[in-house]
């Protein structure tokens, strides 16, 4: 039986939540030399990795008055969000 995941061909946006954002920024920017595309807030930055986007977010941040979640982030950036079936 085929899995629903068989239809996935690429991932174009990845979010990593971390407590030590300065260390992550140094690693991805200085060590890996990924290009910083944009910084929405001091606690949210996005790097270009090939055709993909890698976003770093400070763990525990609040958005729209509630706990941070991917759906809120997608709404803020005008991106479609993943829906659970």
Secondary structure by P-SEA (a helix, b strand, c coil): ccccccccccccbbbbbbcaaaaaaaaacccccccccccccccbbbbbcccbbbbbbccccccccccccaaaaaaaacbbbbbcc
